[in-house]
Amino acid sequence: PILRKTTVPLFMGNPGMAKTTTIKEFKESKGVNLLKITLSQRMPNEVVGMMMPNVHTGKLEVFDSYELESLKDGDILFIDEVFNGTLKQTLDAFLNLLEDRTLPSGKKMANVMIVAASNPQGLINLTPQIKERFIRYDLKFNSEEFQAYLKNKYGMPESISSHICTLINKEKFEPNEWNFVTPRSIEKAINKIGCKLKSNY
């Protein structure tokens, strides 16, 4: 209950660290609905709602976000890429929503859990006032877990997976480089090739 009302867990980690997967698995374990909003792709009015003129009366009317209005008690609102290139006005709209859990019309949001995720690359300027709205959990790459995953799913021998893990651990995400070796990109490459490692080794 306290997570639903006061605290927003923030999962921070490099691309491919299973931030979204972790949240989706939690959703599955609870058997609830999940609404995902990628904040970096939204304008302020696309997050919470907007005001529009009524063509008949000429007056402005408040329209709540249909997505947020459709949430039910116990659901999860997942805000992805919350700090990655997000417009200040869009972030402000989201933070105001966190403050009182109220839609622009004055209608209270459903009793939902709000959880956020962000990559450490390309962060916007974070003030202390913004940081205090979140409790941060850093997702770190675990070579042993990833090697076990590659072995169980693809039959990959340790002699190969250990080298892959070395490459991932060296990833610095420098702005002028374009390598991006992450667990996600490795798995996409394996699936794209379509090779069945168990039959090759």
Secondary structure, DSSP 8 states (H G I E B T S, - for coil): -HHHHT-EEEEE--TTSSHHHHHHHHHHHHT--EEEEEGGG--GGGTTEEEEE-TTT--EEEEE-HHHHT--TT-EEEEESTTBS--HHHHHHHHHHHHH-B-TTS-B--S-EEEEEE-STTB----HHHHTTEEEEE----HHHHHHHHHHHH---HHHHHHHHHHHHH----TT------HHHHHHHHHHHT--HHHH-
